[in-house]
Amino acid sequence: MPRHVAIVGNGAAAISALETFRAHDRESRVTVVSGEPCAAYSRVLLPYFLRRKVPYAHLFIRDAAFYRDLDVDLLLGSTVERVDVGARRLELANGGTIPFDRLLLAPGSSPVRPPIPGLEGPEVHHLWRIDEAGHLDRLFREGARALVIGAGFVSLQAAWAARQRGLAVTVIELAERILPTVLDEEGAHILQASILASGVDLHTNTRTEGLARDEQGVLRVSAEGLPHFAADVVIVGTGVRPNDHLLADHVETARRGIAVDDTMQTAVEGVYAAGDVARGPIVGGGPRAIHALWPTAVEQGKIAGANLAGARVAYTGSLSMNVTEMFGVTVASLGRFAAEEGDTVYRMDTLPGIRYLKVVLREGVPVGAIALGGPEAARALGYVRPYVRRRAPVADVEAVMAGTHVARGVTRAWAGTRPGPVNEPIRERDLCA
Ligand SMILES: Cc1cc2nc3c(=O)[nH]c(=O)nc-3n(C[C@H](O)[C@H](O)[C@H](O)COP(=O)(O)OP(=O)(O)OC[C@H]3O[C@@H](n4cnc5c(N)ncnc54)[C@H](O)[C@@H]3O)c2cc1C
């Protein structure tokens, strides 16, 4: 029976859910509500845009015709403030309401701004939304001085982009080392050497104490143990938080995401969640987790979209995987790469194009890996990924990593973490409300 499906969000999870839903159901009414004013775009490509590798128009992954063809009521620039589960309706910030029979929450996550005094003003941005990337693009003038607070995956990509655009870059990280969730200590050490070699002034184990404007209106930064310095642009990359507050009246989130079962349904009947907001099943079992990654959002969106249409499909679980190129190094990690007691660890640093390669196995089954080097590093992880995902034992790890052995039924083709086909340039007037 046709019904009204509402989708909150317009990112990777929402778009993949919408497409899958429409493949099953052309009759029901669908409303997509997005707080941002533009058609769907790729956050993954924002650093590439800042590096001038991808033009602005190529950031968009869907155009106005896409929503028209799928017969969607699209509400751009409308923020959902509350989900009234009892009345089955969304309450919008502008006072409007949207009724629904079934709902997908795909609102992603939001960056957290730490309570550093003076961390405000037109020079201060996150690298999260497309408008923020636009502001940074304008501030990235050759010779300008950039401060990057935090040395996580997104911050370092921002620092690399700033450096490539000719800015003087200082990165300040509170923790003892860079990328703690993406690399082990040895991998971090290798990347850190390349960061320093690129001319970035990197300080770990250092607290940003505050920012203040001098008489000329320039931001001056004070950081533990460093002389005061000026910044023309500040990028804040100190972590993100799932936008799970929309269902907080109905399910316990503790700001750790909305728990979903393997159909992506929340504890509320007919209400689903997917993407960065969803604490879902993971490969290999264990406690549900958020893997805030583009491929996870797409996979979960597909499952949610099918189930919203009543198809009853189950998710086999997400796998944490990061692949990027920064500071001239391809950095790739996958699954549980920190070895535990009883694991076997393989080191293979002699493969062509690889500077550091580590595979962690549990009872003969690869559970995680790290690779750094040239593009070959990403390829090597692509070879082992199907084994980790399927929990398939490996007899000859070296042959797998060298790409000379491929498991039966496993394809070598690997899409990586970049979103798939980017549209042809889209006329900008089609893109934003
Ligand atoms: C700079 C950057 C680089 C990245 N690089 C990679 C990478 O290399 N590989 C990778 O796998 N992942 C990467 N990621 C992470 C990846 O982009 C996310 O995991 C993915 O976009 C999550 O998709 P989503 O659909 O859950 O949420 P999002 O893409 O964040 O979409 C959520 C949407 O919901 C809207 N919304 C939120 N709240 C509301 C509300 N209350 N009302 C209405 N609308 C709302 C938001 O405006 C947004 O449009 C990167 C992220 C960033 C920022």
The ligand as an SDF file (V2000), in Angstrom:
LIG
                    3D

 53 58  0  0  0  0  0  0  0  0999 V2000
   36.5180   16.6110    4.5520 C   0  0  0  0  0  0  0  0  0  0  0  0
   36.0250   15.1990    4.6910 C   0  0  0  0  0  0  0  0  0  0  0  0
   36.7220   14.1660    4.0760 C   0  0  0  0  0  0  0  0  0  0  0  0
   36.2630   12.8490    4.1870 C   0  0  0  0  0  0  0  0  0  0  0  0
   36.9830   11.8610    3.5780 N   0  0  0  0  0  0  0  0  0  0  0  0
   36.5210   10.6060    3.6230 C   0  0  0  0  0  0  0  0  0  0  0  0
   37.2320    9.5650    2.9290 C   0  0  0  0  0  0  0  0  0  0  0  0
   38.2720    9.7820    2.3130 O   0  0  0  0  0  0  0  0  0  0  0  0
   36.6980    8.3150    2.9810 N   0  0  0  0  0  0  0  0  0  0  0  0
   35.5330    8.0520    3.6570 C   0  0  0  0  0  0  0  0  0  0  0  0
   35.0920    6.9060    3.6520 O   0  0  0  0  0  0  0  0  0  0  0  0
   34.8650    9.0070    4.3440 N   0  0  0  0  0  0  0  0  0  0  0  0
   35.3310   10.2790    4.3390 C   0  0  0  0  0  0  0  0  0  0  0  0
   34.6430   11.2600    5.0100 N   0  0  0  0  0  0  0  0  0  0  0  0
   33.4530   10.8990    5.7910 C   0  0  0  0  0  0  0  0  0  0  0  0
   32.2090   10.7840    4.9030 C   0  0  0  0  0  0  0  0  0  0  0  0
   32.0600   11.9370    4.1260 O   0  0  0  0  0  0  0  0  0  0  0  0
   30.9680   10.5500    5.7950 C   0  0  0  0  0  0  0  0  0  0  0  0
   31.1550    9.3550    6.5020 O   0  0  0  0  0  0  0  0  0  0  0  0
   29.6870   10.4740    4.9650 C   0  0  0  0  0  0  0  0  0  0  0  0
   29.4960   11.6580    4.2450 O   0  0  0  0  0  0  0  0  0  0  0  0
   28.4860   10.2190    5.8820 C   0  0  0  0  0  0  0  0  0  0  0  0
   27.3210   10.2420    5.1280 O   0  0  0  0  0  0  0  0  0  0  0  0
   25.9040   10.4990    5.8190 P   0  0  0  0  0  0  0  0  0  0  0  0
   24.9020   10.3850    4.7190 O   0  0  0  0  0  0  0  0  0  0  0  0
   25.7560    9.6760    7.0240 O   0  0  0  0  0  0  0  0  0  0  0  0
   25.9700   11.9960    6.3580 O   0  0  0  0  0  0  0  0  0  0  0  0
   26.2670   13.3620    5.6190 P   0  0  0  0  0  0  0  0  0  0  0  0
   26.9680   13.1670    4.3200 O   0  0  0  0  0  0  0  0  0  0  0  0
   26.9190   14.2070    6.6380 O   0  0  0  0  0  0  0  0  0  0  0  0
   24.8280   13.9460    5.2880 O   0  0  0  0  0  0  0  0  0  0  0  0
   23.9580   14.3310    6.3100 C   0  0  0  0  0  0  0  0  0  0  0  0
   23.0200   15.3940    5.7960 C   0  0  0  0  0  0  0  0  0  0  0  0
   21.9690   15.6000    6.7420 O   0  0  0  0  0  0  0  0  0  0  0  0
   21.7240   16.9770    6.9100 C   0  0  0  0  0  0  0  0  0  0  0  0
   21.1530   17.2000    8.2370 N   0  0  0  0  0  0  0  0  0  0  0  0
   21.7540   17.0280    9.4360 C   0  0  0  0  0  0  0  0  0  0  0  0
   20.9020   17.3060   10.4480 N   0  0  0  0  0  0  0  0  0  0  0  0
   19.7350   17.6730    9.8590 C   0  0  0  0  0  0  0  0  0  0  0  0
   18.4790   18.0770   10.3840 C   0  0  0  0  0  0  0  0  0  0  0  0
   18.2420   18.1650   11.6830 N   0  0  0  0  0  0  0  0  0  0  0  0
   17.5010   18.4180    9.5060 N   0  0  0  0  0  0  0  0  0  0  0  0
   17.7030   18.3120    8.1690 C   0  0  0  0  0  0  0  0  0  0  0  0
   18.8840   17.9220    7.6310 N   0  0  0  0  0  0  0  0  0  0  0  0
   19.8830   17.6020    8.4590 C   0  0  0  0  0  0  0  0  0  0  0  0
   23.1080   17.5860    6.7430 C   0  0  0  0  0  0  0  0  0  0  0  0
   23.0160   18.9350    6.4070 O   0  0  0  0  0  0  0  0  0  0  0  0
   23.6870   16.7400    5.6210 C   0  0  0  0  0  0  0  0  0  0  0  0
   23.3410   17.2600    4.3770 O   0  0  0  0  0  0  0  0  0  0  0  0
   35.0840   12.5780    4.9240 C   0  0  0  0  0  0  0  0  0  0  0  0
   34.3700   13.6170    5.5480 C   0  0  0  0  0  0  0  0  0  0  0  0
   34.8380   14.9110    5.4280 C   0  0  0  0  0  0  0  0  0  0  0  0
   34.0680   16.0300    6.0870 C   0  0  0  0  0  0  0  0  0  0  0  0
  1  2  1  0
  2  3  1  0
  2 52  2  0
  3  4  2  0
  4  5  1  0
  4 50  1  0
  5  6  2  0
  6  7  1  0
  6 13  1  0
  7  8  2  0
  7  9  1  0
  9 10  1  0
 10 11  2  0
 10 12  1  0
 12 13  2  0
 13 14  1  0
 14 15  1  0
 14 50  1  0
 15 16  1  0
 16 17  1  0
 16 18  1  0
 18 19  1  0
 18 20  1  0
 20 21  1  0
 20 22  1  0
 22 23  1  0
 23 24  1  0
 24 25  2  0
 24 26  1  0
 24 27  1  0
 27 28  1  0
 28 29  2  0
 28 30  1  0
 28 31  1  0
 31 32  1  0
 32 33  1  0
 33 34  1  0
 33 48  1  0
 34 35  1  0
 35 36  1  0
 35 46  1  0
 36 37  1  0
 36 45  1  0
 37 38  2  0
 38 39  1  0
 39 40  1  0
 39 45  2  0
 40 41  1  0
 40 42  2  0
 42 43  1  0
 43 44  2  0
 44 45  1  0
 46 47  1  0
 46 48  1  0
 48 49  1  0
 50 51  2  0
 51 52  1  0
 52 53  1  0
M  END
$$$$
